[in-house]
């Protein structure tokens, strides 16, 4: 019975010279990133409201700590 180590097949070691160079495909096409500003306006609005409400609550807690 042979061990599992000897049954494993060894992968060939590739030298750095045998690798093919990467082809730059972006130079032939002008790919611009998509503009998501209109799609995420609601998210930005909600985050601003959360920040304002959180800031007001924090300020209220600090003010209440002086009076209570």
C-alpha positions, 0 to 999 in steps of 0.5 A: 500500500502506498502513502497518499504523499507518493500518490500525489502528482507534482506540479511542474515548476514554472520559471519566470521566463516562461510566463507570458507577458500580460496584454494591456487591453485597456489601451485599445478601449476607453473604459470609464468607471460607471457613475453611481451618483444618481443611484446612491443619492438616497443612501447619502441622504440617509447617512447624513440624517443618521449622522445629524440625529446621532450628533444631536443625541450625543450632544443631548447626552453630554448636556444631560450629564451636566444637569442630571 
